[in-house]
Amino acid sequence: MVFSVSEINGYIKSLLDSDGVLAGVYVRGELSNYKVYPSGHHYFTIKDNESALRCVMFKGSATKLRFKPENGMNAVLFGRIAVYPRDGAYQLYVNEITPDGVGDLYFAYEQLKEKLYAEGLFSESHKKPIPQYPARIAVVTSSAGAAVRDIIRVLGLRWPMTKVIVVPVRVQGAEAPMEIVGALRYVNEKKVADLIITGRGGGSLEDLWAFNDERVARAIFASEIPVISAVGHEPDVTISDFVADLRAATPSNAAELAVPDVNDALDTLKVTDIRLRQAITGEIKALRRRINDAGAKRVMQSPRFYIDDKRLLIDHSQDRLLAAAQRGVHKNRERFARFAASLDALSPLKVLGRGYAIVRGADGVVVKRAADVSPGDIVKVRLEVDEIDCRVE
């Protein structure tokens, strides 16, 4: 009997499909050649040291993945072995992928934490300060959970002046992340609060998973209003805790961190009131001493004493001014005499008085040498008292 290729492939496919072991099998190995096609289907290979097995994960199963599979990752795959008749090759049709050694949720948590840390979403430089006295606090959580009741109770006890605005969302399930993101955006866009508290009570890693969602983490980071993350109990740490401006151990602790204690504030006011009273009393005493000291002065006994003191001061000042003026006049006279004597010593008339004369030519220029004149020239000779005309022989 001769079979066609299609018949052989179909026969082998029926054999594999009827095998109970291959209908639901777990396979451990290393992922390689991992590719995601535009259709949403995932194609890859799982291998060990000796063999390799082709794998396909259709879009419906791939959308359930909580982490991103990567080449070189050791994983455990669950699915069925079957033949693809067109190629005549058998492959593993994968329904689930779990990182080998850890759960897929924990692996996805670590993977996202590393990614957001590298982007700087956990940096302290991006943390916004928590307002000291918030007038309005938006609580983004389930309206039916114990967390919202604890937050409202603690806020009411510690700082009853604060208005609490509950923005109800689901905190568990597939729809929870987008509801939390929408609530955070709403509070920011409408400016309904000065501070946001978001979170829920304790639970398993899967129960808290909405606060490990990348969309929620980025919404918290993008919030212009400071955010306190209050998820689970003290040991529970979510991605939201790393991104938020402040992390609280529990929802009740978030309320304690959000507002001051009114009793502490009253104690502070009492201490401040005592200090202000003491300061004002001290200032009044100091002013009274100044008034008493001023009243004891002689001028306050009679205005005439003040006028007499000023008269004496004027007389004293007048004497000092006159003395200073006289010293200035005397000093200037001495300087004038010195300058006059110096000028007199330099005067040409002094030289002429000793028998000397000054000879000038007809042009008025002083004759210094015989060569400056010629026989027959008329010159003027200046004597001490008068002047004579002479002719050069």
C-alpha positions, 0 to 999 in steps of 0.5 A: 500500500502506498500512502501520500505525504498528507496521509502519513502526516495525518496518521502520525498526527492522529497517533500523537493526538491519541497519546495521553502523555503528550496531550498535557506534558511539562518540558524543562529547558532553555528558551532560544530564537524567541520571536513575537510575530505581528499576529501576536503568536510566539515562536521559539525553541526549547533546548537542552545540552543534547536536543531541541524542540520547536514551540509555538504559543498562540496569542490567546495563551500569550496574553496571559503571560505576566512577564516577558520571556527572553532568550537564554531563560530557563523555563518550564513549559506546559502544553501538548505535542502535536504534528503540524501536517503542512511541514510534517514536523512535530512541535510543542503547542505551549499553554503556559510558561513558568520561569524555572526555579521561581514562580512566574509572578515573582519573576515578572515582579523582579523583571519589572523592578529592574526595568523601572529602576534602570529608567530612574522611576525609583530615584529619590530625586523624583520624590515629591514632599508630603504636605504637612497639613493636607486639607484634602486627601484622596483615598484610591482603594476599594470602598468595601475593604478594611483598608479604607475604613482603617484610613478614615478612622485614623485620619479622623482621630489624628487630624479631623480637619482634613477632608477625606475623598474616597475614589473607589476602585477594584484592587484585585483582578484583571480590571483593577490596574486600569481602574487605579490608573484612571482614578489617579489621573482623575484626581490629578486632572480635577485637582480634588486633593492635596495628597493621594493614598492608594493601596489595599489590605494584605494578601498573597502576591497574586492578590496584590498584583494590581500594584505590581502592574507597570501601568499603575507604577507609571501613573503614580510616577506621573502624578503631580500630587504626592502619593503615599503607597499603602499596600498589604502588611509590613513584609509586602513590598510592591512596585508601587511602593518603590515609585511612590513618594512615600511608602507606608507599611500598612493602610493605617500607617499611611494615614499616620504618615499623611497627617500630624497628630492633633494632640501633638499640635495642641501641645506645640501650640500650648508651648508656643503660647507660653513662650510668646507670653514670656517674651511679651512679658519680658518686652513689657518689663524692658519698656517699663524700665526704659520709661522709668529711666527716661522719667528720672532724667533731669530734662523730664523734671523741667523743660528749662533744664533741657534748654539750659543744657542746649544753651551751654552746648551752643556756647561751647560749640561757638567758642570752638568754631571761633577758635578754629576760624582764628587758627585758620586765618593765622595759618593762611596769613603765615602762608601768604607772607611766605609766598610774598617773600618768595615772589619778592626774592624772585622779582627782577626789580630786586636785581635792578636795585643792585645796579644791574640793567636789562637791555632790549632791542628795538623789537623788545627782545632781551639782548643777551650777547653782543652778537645780537646787535650791530653798530648803530642799533637803538636799544632800550636800557631798563634801570631800577627807576626808569629807562634810557634809549642808547645807540650801539657804537 
